[in-house]
Structure formats: C-alpha cells, structure tokens
Amino acid sequence: MVVKRSGDREPFSRAKLVAGMQSAAKNRPITVEQMETLASELEEAIRSRGGEATTSEIGQSVLERLRELDEVAYLRFASVYKGFTDVGDFEREAGLLSGPGDKATNPQG
C-alpha cells in the first residue's frame, strides 16, 4: 500500500511508477528494462518492510536511483516530485547534483 500526502491509502502501482519515470526519461539513455527493474526493487523493498510506504519515501527512492542512472531524468522527476515553480528551483537542484567541489561548476577547484 501507498500512503498519500492526504493520508489516503491506495495499492502500489508499478505501472504508475514506471510511467512517471518514462516521462522523466523521455529521450534519455535509460531503458524500459532499467525502469522496470527499479520499480520491482522498490516494490520488493516495500513488501519486505511491511507492505506500506509513503509517497515521499517512494519519491526519494526513485530520485536516488535516477540520479545514478541519468542526471537529466533525475532533474525532470525532481521538478514534478518536488513541485518546482521557477528556474531557480532547477538551478538549486542542479547545484546539489554538482556539489561544491565539482570542477564543472567550480573551475578553481
């Protein structure tokens, strides 16, 4: 079961999760198989800890895994999941991806 922000509960939907990832990964080098695997792993993790998770926990898990697969897909998913409202939200999140020591954003080192 998935506990929504409103407190409502609904059955976990792997198809819904994969559809969200597919939207984020459109035209990116992530395969459907990778998304299906990620969804299966999340579903198994939910089952193993009692069969219930919040939308927040699921969203965070997806973000962590997408970050490893493709940073653009990560930002797209984060924009919906975190409710970005302007370009500043994207800039802040992209800055978190880069980190303070990243030479791409900090050429001085």
C-alpha positions in Angstrom: 0.0 0.0 0.0 1.0 3.6 -0.6 0.1 6.3 1.9 -0.5 9.5 0.0 0.1 13.0 1.4 -3.6 13.4 2.1 -3.5 10.3 4.3 -5.4 8.2 1.8 -4.1 4.7 1.0 -4.0 3.1 -2.4 -2.4 -0.1 -3.8 1.1 0.3 -5.1 1.1 0.6 -8.8 4.3 -0.4 -10.6 2.8 0.8 -13.9 2.1 4.2 -12.5 5.7 4.4 -11.1 7.2 3.3 -14.4 5.0 5.8 -16.3 6.4 8.6 -14.2 9.9 7.5 -14.8 9.3 7.2 -18.5 8.1 10.8 -18.6 11.2 11.9 -16.8 13.5 9.8 -19.0 12.0 10.6 -22.4 14.8 10.9 -25.0 17.4 9.9 -22.4 19.6 6.8 -22.4 17.6 4.9 -19.8 15.9 1.7 -20.9 12.5 0.4 -20.1 14.2 -2.6 -18.5 16.1 -0.3 -16.1 12.9 1.4 -15.1 11.1 -1.9 -14.6 14.0 -3.2 -12.5 13.9 0.0 -10.4 10.2 -0.4 -9.9 10.5 -4.0 -9.0 13.2 -3.3 -6.5 11.1 -0.6 -4.9 8.1 -2.8 -4.7 10.1 -5.6 -3.1 11.6 -3.1 -0.6 8.1 -2.0 0.4 6.9 -5.6 0.8 9.9 -6.6 2.9 9.3 -3.8 5.4 5.7 -4.4 6.0 3.9 -3.6 2.7 3.4 0.1 3.2 5.3 3.2 2.2 4.6 6.9 1.9 4.7 8.7 -1.5 7.5 10.7 0.0 9.6 7.6 0.7 8.9 6.2 -2.8 9.7 9.5 -4.5 13.0 9.8 -2.6 14.0 6.2 -3.6 13.2 6.9 -7.2 15.2 10.2 -7.1 18.3 8.4 -5.6 18.2 5.7 -8.3 17.5 8.1 -11.2 20.4 10.3 -10.0 22.7 7.3 -10.5 21.3 6.5 -14.0 20.8 9.9 -15.6 21.0 13.4 -14.1 18.7 14.9 -16.6 16.0 12.4 -15.9 16.6 13.0 -12.2 16.0 16.7 -12.6 12.9 16.1 -14.6 11.5 13.8 -12.0 12.5 16.1 -9.2 10.7 19.0 -10.9 7.4 17.2 -10.6 8.0 15.4 -7.3 9.3 18.5 -5.5 6.9 20.9 -7.3 9.4 23.2 -8.9 7.8 26.6 -9.6 10.6 28.5 -11.3 14.0 28.2 -12.9 15.6 28.9 -9.6 14.4 25.6 -8.3 16.1 23.9 -11.2 19.3 25.8 -10.6 19.3 24.9 -6.9 18.7 21.2 -7.6 21.4 21.1 -10.3 23.8 22.8 -7.9 23.1 19.9 -5.5 23.9 17.4 -8.2 27.2 19.1 -8.9 28.3 19.6 -5.4 30.7 22.3 -4.2 33.9 20.5 -5.3 32.8 19.8 -8.8 35.2 21.3 -11.4 32.4 21.8 -13.9 30.8 24.4 -11.6 33.9 25.4 -9.8 36.8 25.6 -12.2 39.2 26.8 -9.5 39.0 23.5 -7.8 
